[in-house]
Structure formats: structure tokens, C-alpha cells
Amino acid sequence: MNPQLSRRRFTQAIGGLLAACAVPAMATSPGRAASTAAAAKDAGARFAFPPGFTWGTATAAYQIEGAVKADGRGESIWDVYAHTPGKIVGGATGDVADDSYHHYPEDIALMRALGVGAYRFSVAWPRIFPQGTGQPNPKGVDYYKRLVDALHAAGIEPYCTLYHWDLPEALQRKGGWQNRDTAKAFADYAGYMAGQLDGRVQHFMTMNEISTFIGNGYGGTAMAPGLGLKGQALQQARHHALLGHGLAVQAIRAATNAKTKVGSAEGIDAPMPAFDAPEHVAAARKAAVEENAGYLTAMHTGRYTDLYLKTLGADAPKFTPEDMRIIGSKTDFQGLNIYTGNYYIAADNERGYEAVPFPSSYPNMQSSWIQFAPDAMYWGPKLMAEALGISDIYITENGTSSTAAPDAEGRVLDIDRVMFLRQYLGELQRGIVDGAPVRGYFLWSLLDNFEWSRGYSERFGITYVDFATQKRTPKLSSQFYRDVIAGNAI
């Protein structure tokens, strides 16, 4: 192929995407969408996703909203942590981030240009209850109502996460998740906010990745509040977060209509057999239960496994049968955040499996914790569904960071992200064909944003954000994802 011709075609394509994002009324033309869909079908219909499959993108409040002191918002643990010297790469904070609090119409235009049918966002608890409890803040509530109404006007279904790590600092001063009262406070907030959005939002997620905010924020120091707890104190905080989830499920159901669906989004240890010999598949299925025993297994079975409690020993949390009944409150779907996974083989030990460590030569993406493991998208949903009896799954996060930056022509050619998404989505499609009950996929993330302790040094967005000017520029991966959505196929 003539390289000049190829470059010209790409420039024309990305130029069309930029124009679509700049003017909401000029989203992807019907003719182009039809031709793209036809091309995708012709290229390989066997890689099609099911009719009605939900395509979306995802963000989190503290990572994109900015406006941390606007309209009565209270202080969160991330405000405090980010302003603590030495905690965040480059001394960054989320004070401004993408300023999506003010730029959300532009961000919805980006989604419309992509052709997504759904958007997963989170509500900032401190915007609703600045002190964590007490009187709600009507300006905070009104903001999310405006956001949701604008999404509906653009033909995009809102999926709402009620807790994505921004605990009100006032509650942290009372012990945060170490304090059992925080679970009740969360349920009160979740029920109130779900009631305010009832009729506007049909899918609610209680929490995002309990395993991460407890493991890295309470057990470690790399995330807010950075306590570095050990032993029983850590396990009790984890249990209280699970209890908060269960209480919130009940509160949301009590505050909304019968059509409302409730779930959570959890970062799992995605189990993969080293290869698909029957004994290794069986080992990975056992790992699905035991390696997620402190989170998803407890939430879907209402109990901690015997092996889990035995392993914890004296560090096991104190709990009652009523606690476990609440934690096991029935949900309608399960969100899985899958970036990487772990390989397992059969072993002659108490667990019946053994983890295979990644050798130093194993490839990873820019973020060193993302080992390149597309198999996780095939095996993770499939084995979790089989092991725990889950009937409806959404991939609520999947994506990667990239170092790609604008070139001399202003293009962001993040071919590493395109490669990553192509491989992971291909494995997801294969898993669905083989019975994994996955109903939708939310790409992480719509925008480059505040990447927690990494600040702005890692970019996960399919849209490049110039944080000095707030200019948004769709990347090559944005064009790729748009074409996947238009064709409903890889």
C-alpha cells in the first residue's frame, strides 16, 4: 500500500472524528455508520457480539470532575491525601482534573460521537452529604440530575456507581471503614441518592473495587487514606465495607421502583488456567472462589469459605450470621473490572491449585501492574459465573495506559491501546460464544484523568486531555472503539 495514501486516509478519518466530537449535532453520519457496520460484518461475522449488547465507557467522580469546592461539596479523603506532600507523582491533585463538572456537555458530545449506548459514572458522596451524614446538599443532587438528563437527551443510558473511593473526610476522622457506623452511613446516602435518581437511572452499583480501596488505602499506603493497617484491624475494615455494600443494596431497593437493577463493580483476581487442560481449568475454577473469597465469593454466597477463615486465623473479622445475610443480599448483576489476571495450575495441596508467577520477561503495558493477559477476559467472566452462579455480568472497567502523545499534526496514535483492546475484546467475544453471561462492556476510560497516586503521569483515556487548556482530542483508540460499536463486532 502507498504509505502516503494510507496516511491521508487516516488523517481524513481522524479529522471526521474530531469534527463529530466538536459539534454534537454532527455525530457519526448514518451512512458512515452503516458502511462501517457492513464492513465489520463482511470482515468476519463470527466475531460479532450479541444483538443488544451494551457498549459504554466509564469514569469516576474524583478523577474527572474537579470543582472540589463548588456548590457546597465537602472534603473527601482524596482531597486530603492528594494535598499531602509526597503522596502523588508530581504533587498533582484532583482539584481541577478534567473539570468535567463544568465540561460534562462536551464529554457527552464525545460519547455521542463514539456511539456508546451507556455511560458509567460515579456520584461524589461529599457533594451529596458534605459531612457524610446529616442534611443533603441540594446543589450536589441537582448536578447529577442535570448530568443524567443530558445523557438521556443524547440517547445514552446512565449507569451510576455510588461509591468510587471518595469517602467524606468527616467520616474518616471517625474511623472511616474501620468504624461499623460508616456502613450504615453509606447505606443511608446510597438509599437517598438512588431515590433522588429513581426513574432517571435504572442501574446502580453500590461500590467500586472494595478489594482496591481496602487493600491499597487501608492495608497499604499507596491510596487514600494510606493507613497501612495489618492483621485483624484490616480484615475488620474490609468486612465493614462488605456490610456497607449489603446494606446499600437493601436501601436502594427500598428507595426505587421494581425495575431498578442493583449490583456492584469489583476488581477480581481473574483466574486463568495456564493452558486449557481439564485439570488446570478445574484448578482455575477453584481459584475463582478462594482467591476472591474476601469479596465476591462472600457477596454471592453470604459466607466466608472455611479455607479463607482458616487462612486468616486470629486475623479473621468479627461478624454475625446477620452480617453475612446482609452481605449476601441478592443483586441483579455483577460488574467485573478486568485489566489482567493470574495463571493457575493444578496442585496436590489443600487448595488444589497453585499460582504461576509472571517471569520478568512477561510483557506488560505502560502501567507495570497490567500484565498483558487477554485470556483473563475469556476465563474471568466464564469461571466466576460458573463458580458463583452469576447470571448477568458487565465488564465495568477494561483498558490500559499509554505514553502516546500528540504528534506534530495533533494526532495521538496510541496503537498499543488499540492492540490491547482488540485482543481483550476478541477474547471477550469468544467467551460470550462459549457461554459467559456478559451483557455489556464499559471501556476505561473516556478521558485521560487523575490516575490516583500516579497523578497525571499515566493516561488511560481514549480521549487526550490537555490539562492546561481542557482541550479534548480523540485518540486513534477512540476511532477503533467507535468502529467496534458501529459494527457490534471485532
HELIX and SHEET records of a PDB file:
HELIX    1   1 PRO A    3  ALA A   22  1                                  20    
HELIX    2   2 PRO A   24  MET A   26  5                                   3    
HELIX    3   3 PRO A   30  GLY A   44  1                                  15    
HELIX    4   4 ALA A   45  PHE A   47  5                                   3    
HELIX    5   5 ALA A   61  ILE A   64  1                                   4    
HELIX    6   6 ALA A   70  GLY A   72  5                                   3    
HELIX    7   7 ILE A   77  ALA A   82  1                                   6    
HELIX    8   8 VAL A   89  GLY A   91  5                                   3    
HELIX    9   9 SER A  100  LEU A  114  1                                  15    
HELIX   10  10 TRP A  125  ILE A  128  1                                   4    
HELIX   11  11 PRO A  138  ALA A  153  1                                  16    
HELIX   12  12 GLU A  169  GLN A  172  1                                   4    
HELIX   13  13 GLY A  176  GLN A  178  5                                   3    
HELIX   14  14 ASP A  181  LEU A  197  1                                  17    
HELIX   15  15 ILE A  210  GLY A  215  1                                   6    
HELIX   16  16 GLY A  231  ALA A  255  1                                  25    
HELIX   17  17 PRO A  278  GLU A  290  1                                  13    
HELIX   18  18 ALA A  293  THR A  297  3                                   5    
HELIX   19  19 ALA A  298  THR A  301  1                                   4    
HELIX   20  20 ASP A  306  LEU A  312  1                                   7    
HELIX   21  21 GLY A  313  ASP A  315  5                                   3    
HELIX   22  22 PRO A  321  ILE A  327  1                                   7    
HELIX   23  23 ASP A  375  LEU A  388  1                                  14    
HELIX   24  24 ILE A  415  VAL A  433  1                                  19    
HELIX   25  25 TRP A  452  ARG A  454  5                                   3    
HELIX   26  26 LEU A  476  GLY A  487  1                                  12    
SHEET    1   A 9 THR A  54  ALA A  58  0                                        
SHEET    2   A 9 ALA A 118  SER A 122  1                                        
SHEET    3   A 9 GLU A 157  THR A 161  1                                        
SHEET    4   A 9 HIS A 203  ASN A 208  1                                        
SHEET    5   A 9 LYS A 261  GLY A 267  1                                        
SHEET    6   A 9 GLN A 334  ASN A 337  1                                        
SHEET    7   A 9 ILE A 393  GLU A 397  1                                        
SHEET    8   A 9 VAL A 438  TRP A 444  1                                        
SHEET    9   A 9 THR A  54  ALA A  58  1                                        
SHEET    1   B 3 PRO A 271  PRO A 273  0                                        
SHEET    2   B 3 ASN A 342  ALA A 346  1                                        
SHEET    3   B 3 TYR A 353  VAL A 356 -1                                        
SHEET    1   C 2 THR A 463  ASP A 466  0                                        
SHEET    2   C 2 LYS A 471  PRO A 474 -1                                        
END                                                                             
